[in-house]
Amino acid sequence: MTQENITKEIVKILVVDDVDANRFVLRDIIQEMGHQPVLAENGMQALKIMERIRPQLMILDIAMPGMDGYEFCKLMKDDPVTRNIPIIFISAFDDPADVVRGFDCGGEDYITKPFIPKVVQARLRLHLKLYDTTNEMMEMNRRLQTSVNEQLHQLEMEKKNVLYALLRVARENACYDKNHMERLCYNCRILAEAMQLSAQYSHLISDTYVDTIELASPLCDLGNVAIPTELLQKRESLSAEELEVIRKHAAVGARILQDIKDTGDYNDFLQMSIDIAHYHHENWDGSGYPCGKAGDEIPLSAQIVSIVGAYCAMTENRAYRDSYHIEKTLSMLEEDAGTKFNPDIFQILRKIHRQLH
């Protein structure tokens, strides 16, 4: 016997009616159809039954002591778990106002007493079929949505893979080692988590924000792919013209990321990456580039990457110098707090600097 046949044999139909004769008549009709009747004398008893079983259909009397049929129906339709179960009202009243009120409560059908078995069976078959069809459609939609989400996730992963491949080229052009990027990611996360715990930034930084900045931060220098390698690796002082070329990497990186973002839906990772790439060289006092933004005009993600990037660079060996000691690094950053960097973010970084790599 297949699972489908087993499922069909155990279709449950809840009958709620305070009149014994009505319940028993409906019980016999349901059993004749090959389904399982579940009987309740009132709404409260039916609620207790609903804690144990989930019927495929309900037959509900309107006039009952205590909780009437309308009230019970409203409870069922307000609950996401039970709202899709069809409800057929039964009543000796055939006043149009009663019928309309039943539909307004969410009922699917209305049968008047005395019952005509063939009519009841036809109505039950119809609504059971509609219930099955609705569930099948919901399951198909769920599977479709899952498939779409999986494809979108795969597409986003492919985009990120392309970006990180470009980033590896940019890193090699600028002579950054892999460890620099890993430290940048890790330290941005640690600083963002610390800011999340502060009263000033807790409303701006969510868990998702922390995860995103860890992934997006290394894309700050993506634009270096378009900068001549000899300039990026030059050890001598740069001329004003050469410095201007170097500075173009911010706008170039942002443009690459914007072009990718424009090909799909809104994406937090890409938007944050654009903000970081474009504005991580802006200064708190407005003296940075490429746009001369100041203060909180600079996206928060770019403010974080700016100070973390400086910290990482100062504490790493370079071809033209050795790494600075941590205390020396903090002293130099403090000198630039309020000019290059957000002074509030610097104070948080100072407090948690022992957690940084």
C-alpha positions in Angstrom: 0.0 0.0 0.0 1.4 3.4 -1.0 1.9 6.4 1.3 -0.7 8.3 -0.8 -3.4 5.6 -0.1 -2.6 5.6 3.6 -3.0 9.4 3.6 -6.4 9.2 1.9 -7.7 6.6 4.3 -7.0 8.7 7.4 -8.6 12.0 6.3 -10.0 13.5 9.4 -13.1 15.7 9.5 -13.9 17.6 12.7 -17.6 17.9 13.6 -18.5 20.5 16.2 -22.2 20.5 17.3 -23.9 20.5 20.7 -26.8 18.4 19.4 -26.1 14.7 19.6 -28.4 13.8 16.7 -26.7 16.2 14.3 -23.2 14.9 15.2 -24.2 11.3 14.7 -25.9 12.0 11.4 -22.7 13.8 10.1 -20.6 11.0 11.6 -22.4 8.4 9.6 -22.2 10.5 6.4 -18.4 10.9 6.9 -17.9 7.3 7.6 -19.8 6.3 4.5 -17.3 8.4 2.5 -14.5 6.4 4.0 -13.1 9.2 6.2 -12.6 9.5 9.9 -15.1 11.7 11.8 -13.8 13.5 15.0 -16.7 14.7 17.2 -16.8 17.6 19.6 -19.8 18.9 21.6 -18.7 22.6 21.8 -16.0 25.0 20.8 -13.8 24.5 24.0 -13.8 20.7 23.5 -12.9 21.2 19.8 -9.9 23.5 20.8 -8.6 20.7 23.0 -8.9 18.2 20.2 -7.1 20.6 17.8 -4.1 20.4 20.2 -3.8 16.7 19.3 -4.9 16.5 15.7 -5.1 18.6 12.5 -8.2 17.7 10.5 -8.4 18.3 6.8 -11.9 19.9 7.1 -14.2 21.2 9.9 -18.0 21.2 10.1 -19.1 23.8 12.5 -22.5 24.6 14.1 -23.2 28.2 14.6 -25.5 28.3 17.6 -23.7 26.6 20.5 -23.5 27.4 24.2 -20.4 29.3 25.3 -18.2 29.7 22.3 -20.4 30.0 19.2 -19.3 28.9 15.7 -18.3 32.3 14.5 -15.9 32.8 17.4 -14.4 29.4 16.9 -14.0 30.0 13.2 -12.2 33.4 13.9 -9.8 31.6 16.2 -9.0 29.1 13.5 -8.5 31.7 10.8 -6.3 33.9 13.0 -3.9 31.0 13.6 -1.3 30.5 10.7 -1.3 26.8 11.5 -5.0 26.2 11.0 -6.1 29.1 8.8 -6.1 27.0 5.6 -8.4 24.3 6.9 -11.8 24.7 5.2 -14.7 25.4 7.5 -18.3 24.5 6.6 -20.9 26.1 8.8 -24.1 24.2 9.6 -27.3 25.9 11.0 -31.0 25.6 11.1 -31.0 29.3 10.2 -31.0 30.3 6.6 -31.1 34.1 7.1 -28.8 35.7 4.5 -27.2 37.8 7.3 -26.1 34.6 9.1 -24.7 33.2 5.8 -22.8 36.4 5.1 -21.5 36.6 8.6 -20.1 33.1 8.3 -18.3 34.0 5.1 -17.0 37.2 6.7 -15.5 35.1 9.5 -13.6 33.0 7.0 -16.0 30.1 6.4 -15.8 28.4 3.0 -19.4 27.1 2.8 -22.8 27.0 4.6 -25.2 24.0 4.9 -28.6 24.4 6.4 -30.4 21.7 8.4 -32.0 19.2 8.0 -29.1 17.5 6.2 -29.4 15.9 2.8 -26.7 13.3 2.8 -25.8 13.5 -0.9 -25.6 17.3 -0.7 -23.3 17.1 2.4 -21.1 14.5 0.7 -20.8 16.6 -2.4 -19.8 19.7 -0.4 -17.3 17.7 1.6 -15.7 16.2 -1.5 -15.4 19.6 -3.1 -13.7 21.2 -0.1 -11.4 18.3 0.5 -10.4 18.5 -3.1 -9.8 22.2 -2.9 -7.9 21.7 0.4 -5.6 19.1 -1.3 -5.1 21.4 -4.3 -4.3 24.4 -2.1 -1.7 22.3 -0.2 -0.2 21.0 -3.4 0.1 24.5 -4.7 1.7 25.7 -1.5 4.2 22.9 -1.6 5.0 23.6 -5.2 5.5 27.3 -4.4 7.7 26.3 -1.4 9.8 24.1 -3.6 10.0 26.7 -6.3 11.0 29.4 -3.8 13.6 27.0 -2.4 14.9 26.4 -5.9 15.0 30.1 -6.7 16.7 30.9 -3.4 19.3 28.2 -4.1 20.0 29.6 -7.6 20.2 33.2 -6.3 22.6 32.0 -3.5 24.7 30.2 -6.2 24.7 33.3 -8.3 25.8 35.5 -5.4 28.5 33.0 -4.6 29.7 33.2 -8.2 29.7 37.0 -8.1 31.8 36.9 -4.9 34.2 34.4 -6.4 34.7 36.7 -9.3 35.2 39.6 -7.0 37.7 37.8 -4.9 39.6 36.6 -8.0 39.9 40.2 -9.0 40.9 41.1 -5.5 43.8 38.6 -5.6 45.1 40.3 -8.7 44.8 43.7 -7.0 46.5 42.4 -3.9 49.4 41.0 -5.9 49.7 44.2 -7.9 50.0 46.2 -4.6 52.3 43.6 -2.9 49.8 42.9 -0.2 50.2 39.4 1.3 47.3 37.1 2.0 47.8 37.6 5.7 47.0 41.4 5.4 43.5 40.6 3.9 42.8 38.0 6.5 43.7 40.4 9.3 41.6 43.1 7.7 38.5 40.9 7.6 39.0 39.6 11.1 39.8 42.9 12.7 36.8 44.6 11.0 34.6 42.0 12.5 36.0 42.4 16.0 35.7 46.2 15.9 32.1 46.0 14.5 31.1 43.5 17.2 32.5 45.9 19.9 30.6 48.8 18.3 27.5 46.7 18.3 27.7 46.5 22.1 28.0 50.3 22.5 25.0 52.6 23.1 26.1 54.8 20.2 26.2 52.2 17.5 24.0 49.3 18.7 21.0 50.5 16.7 23.2 50.6 13.5 25.1 47.4 13.7 23.2 44.0 13.5 24.6 40.5 13.4 24.1 40.5 9.7 26.0 43.8 9.4 29.0 42.2 11.3 29.0 39.2 9.0 28.7 41.4 5.9 31.5 43.8 6.8 33.8 40.8 7.4 33.2 39.7 3.8 33.1 43.1 2.2 36.1 44.8 3.8 38.9 43.3 1.7 37.2 44.7 -1.4 38.3 48.2 -0.4 41.2 48.2 -2.8 39.5 46.3 -5.6 40.2 49.3 -7.9 43.9 48.6 -7.8 43.3 46.1 -10.7 43.2 49.2 -12.9 46.3 51.0 -11.5 49.7 50.4 -13.1 51.7 47.8 -11.1 54.8 50.0 -11.3 53.0 52.7 -9.4 51.6 50.4 -6.8 55.0 48.9 -6.1 57.0 52.1 -6.4 59.2 52.6 -3.3 60.2 56.2 -4.0 57.9 59.1 -3.3 55.1 59.6 -5.8 54.7 62.7 -7.8 51.4 64.7 -7.7 50.4 63.2 -11.0 51.2 59.6 -9.9 49.4 60.2 -6.6 46.3 61.3 -8.5 46.4 58.1 -10.6 46.7 56.0 -7.4 43.7 57.8 -5.9 41.5 56.7 -8.8 41.4 53.2 -7.4 38.5 54.2 -5.0 36.2 55.3 -7.8 37.3 52.5 -10.1 36.6 49.8 -7.4 33.2 51.3 -6.6 32.3 51.4 -10.3 33.2 47.7 -10.8 31.0 46.7 -7.9 28.2 49.0 -9.0 28.2 47.4 -12.4 27.8 44.0 -10.8 25.1 45.2 -8.5 23.1 46.7 -11.4 22.8 43.2 -13.0 20.8 41.8 -10.1 18.6 42.6 -7.1 19.5 44.8 -4.2 22.2 43.1 -2.2 23.6 44.2 1.2 27.0 42.7 0.5 27.4 44.5 -2.8 26.1 47.8 -1.4 28.4 47.7 1.6 31.3 46.8 -0.7 30.6 49.8 -2.9 30.5 52.1 0.1 33.8 50.7 1.4 35.6 50.8 -1.9 34.4 54.3 -2.7 34.8 56.0 0.6 37.5 54.2 2.7 40.0 57.1 2.0 37.6 59.8 3.1 38.7 61.7 6.2 36.6 62.6 9.2 37.5 66.3 8.7 36.6 66.2 4.9 40.2 66.3 3.7 40.1 62.8 2.1 39.2 61.6 -1.4 37.5 61.0 -3.8 34.5 63.1 -2.7 35.7 65.1 0.3 32.9 63.7 2.5 33.2 64.5 6.2 31.9 63.1 9.5 28.9 60.9 9.3 28.5 61.7 5.6 31.0 58.9 5.3 29.3 55.5 5.4 29.9 53.7 8.7 31.3 50.7 7.0 33.9 52.8 5.3 34.8 54.5 8.6 35.4 51.1 10.1 37.6 49.8 7.2 39.5 53.1 7.2 40.8 52.9 10.7 41.2 49.1 10.7 43.1 49.3 7.4 45.4 51.9 8.9 45.9 49.7 12.0 46.8 46.6 9.9 49.2 48.5 7.7 51.0 50.1 10.6 51.5 46.8 12.4 52.8 44.9 9.3 56.3 44.9 7.8 56.6 46.9 4.6 59.5 46.9 2.0 60.4 50.4 3.1 60.0 50.0 6.9 59.5 47.6 9.8 56.2 47.2 11.5 55.3 49.7 14.3 54.8 48.5 17.9 51.2 48.3 19.0 51.6 51.3 21.4 53.2 53.4 18.7 50.4 52.4 16.3 47.7 53.5 18.8 49.6 56.7 19.5 49.7 57.5 15.8 46.0 56.6 15.3 45.1 58.8 18.2 46.9 61.8 16.6 44.7 61.3 13.6 41.5 60.8 15.5 39.2 63.7 14.7 41.0 64.5 11.4 41.4 61.2 9.5 39.3 58.9 11.7 36.1 59.0 13.6 37.3 59.7 17.2 34.5 57.6 18.8 35.4 54.6 16.7 39.0 55.1 17.6 38.2 55.0 21.4 36.4 51.7 20.9 39.3 50.3 18.9 41.7 51.3 21.7 39.6 49.5 24.3 39.6 46.2 22.3 43.0 46.4 20.6 44.2 43.3 22.5 41.6 41.3 20.6 42.9 42.4 17.2 45.3 40.4 15.1 
